[in-house]
Every structure is written in C-alpha cells, then in structure tokens.
Amino acid sequence: MVIGMLGVGTAGVFFGATVSDSIQDALSALGSNNSLANLVPGGGYFQLYTVTDGYPTPPTDYRLVVDGLVKRELSLTVEDLEAMPAEDLVRPFQCVTGWRVNDVHWTGVPLGHLLDEAGVKSGGVALQFFSFDGVYTESLTIDQARLPDVIVAYRMLGAPVTREHGGPVRLYVPEMYGYKSIKWLERISVVDQVIPGYWENNGYDVNAWVGKSNGYNGPGIS
C-alpha cells in the first residue's frame, strides 16, 4: 500500500492536480494522524508537511488573535476576516527544498490591515506567529509584514484553505520560502524584537527571501 501510494504520489507531481487531489482525498480518509501524509505529494502539486504527528484539528470556536504591543487586541472569526478588505493574488509557492507551485490563487486580508486595526504601539518592531498545532512558530519584521502582498489567507486553490494546507487560516508571504507562510495560524503577537521561529531555530534563515536566502536547505517545509 505504501509503495503503491508513493508511486501514485510521484505521478501526481508530474501529471497534475487531478491525481494529487485524489491522493489528498485518500489521505484524508485515512485520518489526521496518518504519517504517510507527510511523504506523499498532494493537493495540487504541493508536498504537505507537518512538524507533529498529523494535521491538527481546528478548535470549534476558532479565532485568530492579534495581541502583544497593540492598542486594541483583536479576536477574529473566519467570518470576521472575510468581512474585511480582501486581497486576491495569483502567485507561486516556493519551498526551500526546491519544488515550486506556480499560479496559486490566494485570497485573504492584508496583514498590514490587521496591524492597522490593532494599532501597533511604540516599540513594536516585529511579529511572532503561533500555530494551533502547539509547536510551529514564525517571525516577520513589521516592515516585512506590511508588504502589500503579505496576507492572512482564508482561501487558496479556489476554495477555503483546507485542514491539510493549514486551514482555516494560514499566512502567505509570496517573496519568502514556504516555511515563513505558517499554517494553522492562531495568534499574531507584536513584539519588541525578532524572535526566530521553529525552523530558524534549526538553522534556517530568519530572512528567507526566495533566491537570496543562504540558509540551510534541509527537510522540506511548506
């Protein structure tokens, strides 16, 4: 079974989203703790990775919190995010290990808009991001976060962000390698210094610009 699915998974990488999406459905049917899901390409050419034993389940009362050095703490449902000004993008997703997915459709709220809604206090120079998987964290400077194409995405690939791809809400940073686009986003904290994230504490660049990063090209992250 494993060998067979790995073979089909490789076909999905080369022959398109239809095969990959079928594998995605098969993996979902096997359950969220299926470790094979970390090995098989799925969901439209993407290779799907986690740093835990499987895909975490969103809280039933999911909210995205914006806190830290802010004037107004935010606690937002997906519906709240959908009611905010939206940015639609068609951009690639580049993994640090070399694979790339072109022309991915994304929709979400500009991160800069959320910062404006919360109001960044004096001394707030960076952001720390937390995943509800309980392990993964990431970072951006305020200037990086305010780039116009950095979004908190609630739609990708023409549909709501799936659990496997980091839903209901994930970050998307087009100009940086995929490990910066944290999945299962739960909290954004404004902080007074850059706090390296999960993979940066394992040797990856903090500033992960595509084509410029000279960081460690280790295990794939997306």
N, C-alpha and C positions, 0 to 999 in steps of 0.2 A: 504493500500500500504506500509506504513512504517513498520508495524508489519510483513507483508509478506516478505519484503526485508531483515529485520533484521534476520528473521528466516533463509532465504537462506544464508545470510552472515555468520551466525554461522556455517552452513553446510560447507561453503567454508573453514573455518578454519580447520575443522576436516577431510574433504574429498578431499581436494586438490586444485591445481591451476586452474583446468578447470572451476570449479564453481566460484572460486574467480575472474578469468579473465572475466567471463561472467558478473559478478556484476560490475567489473571495466568498461566494455563497457556500461552497463546500466546507471551507474552513469555519465559517460562522456556524454551520450546522454541527460541527464537531465540538463547539463550545469555546468559551473565552479563555480557558486555561490550556488550550491546545498549543504545545510548544512548537509544533510544525509550522504554525502561523508565522513564526519569526524567520523561517527559512525560505518560504515559497513566495515568489513574486505574485502580486495580486492587485486588484482594484485599479486597472487602467495603467499597466506598466510599472506601477510603484512596487518597490520591495518594502514590506511592512516589518517594522522592528519595535520591540519594547525593551525596557530595561528591567521589567518584572516578569512574572510567570505567565502573563497573558494580558488581554485587553481589559483595563479596569471598567467597571460599570459606573455610569454617571449617577450621582445622587439624585433621588427622585425630586428633591427640592433644589435642583442645581441653580446656583447663582454665581456669576463672576464678580469677585470683589476687587475693588481698587482702593488701596489703603496706604498707610505709611505717611510720608511727608506731604499730605494733601489737606486742602481746606475743607473738602466735603468727601467723606468716604462713600463710595458707590457700592451697591449690591444689586446686580442686574440679572434678570432672567434672559433667556434667549429671545423672548418676545420684546423685551426692553431694547435689546441690541438691534433687533430687526426694525424697530421704530425709529432708530437714529439714522442720520445721513449715511448712505451706503456708498461704497466704492466697489465697482466691478472691474476686475483685472483679468487679462489673459497673459499669463507669464509662465516661465518654466520653473521646475523644481529641480534643483541640483544637489545631489548627495555628495558628501565629501569623498566617498569611495569611487566616484566617477560616473555612476549611472545618472541619467537625466530624463525627465519627462517634460516635453515641450507643450506649449499651448494649453496649459491647465487653466480652466475657468475658476475664478475665485470671487466671492462676494463677502464683504464684511465691513466693519466700522473702522475708519482710520484710527489708529492708536492715538494719534495726536488729538483727535476729537475727545476721546475718553480722558486724556490728560487735561484738556481744557475744561471739561465738565467737572472733574475733581478739583482742579486748581492746584498746581504744584507750588508748594511752599519754598521759601528761600532755603537753599542748602540741598534741595533735591536735584541730584545730578545724574541719577541712573535708575534703572528699573530692575527689580528681581521678580522673576516669573515662577509660579509654582503649578505643578500638575497634580490632579487629584489621584494619580497613581501612588502618591505619597513618597516618591523618590526623585523624580526628574525636576530639575530647576534650570533656569536660563537667565541671561542678563542682556541688557542693552543700555547704552548711554541715553540720556534724554534726547540728544541731537539725533542719534540713530533712530530712536523711537518715533521722532517727529517727521521722518522722511515720508513723503505723501503716499507711497505705495506700501507702507507697513500697516497691515490690517489685523484686526481680530476677526477671523473668518468663521462664519457660520454656514457657508455654502462652499462646496468645491465639486468639480467634475459634474456640474449641472444639477446638484442635489444637496440636501443638507449634509454637513460633514458627518460621515459615518463613525461609529464607535472605533472601527479599525484604523481609520485615518485621524483619530484624535478628537472626535466629536463628544459633546455637541458643539464645542468651540475650541479652536486652536489658533495659534499665532501663525502669521505668514510674513516672512521677511525676504522679499524676492532677490535682493542683491547679496544675500549671505547663504552659506551652505545650510542644508536642511536641518541640521541639529539645532540651529537657532530658532526654528519655527516650532516651538514647543507644542506638543499635543496634550489633549485633556486639560486645557487651561482652566485653572480655578481661581488664581489670585495673582494680582499685579501690585507689587509694593514699590512705592517711590522711596528710594534710599539715598544716603549721602555719599556713597562710593560704589564703584562697580564690584559686585560680588560674583566671582566666577561660578558658572553653572556646573551641572553634573559632568558633562564630558570635558569641560575646560579643566576641571579638577583631575582629569585623567589624561591631560596632555594636549588637548585641542586648543586652537587659538580662541581667545576671547573675541577678537575682531575677525570674524570668519567671512570676509569678503570673497565672493567667488572669483577665482583666478588670481587672487592676491595673497590669500592665506598661505602661510608656510607651516601650518600646524601639522600635527601627527595625523596621518591618514590610516587610521586603524579600522576597527569594525564599523560596518555601515550604520548610519543613523538617518532616520527620516521622520 
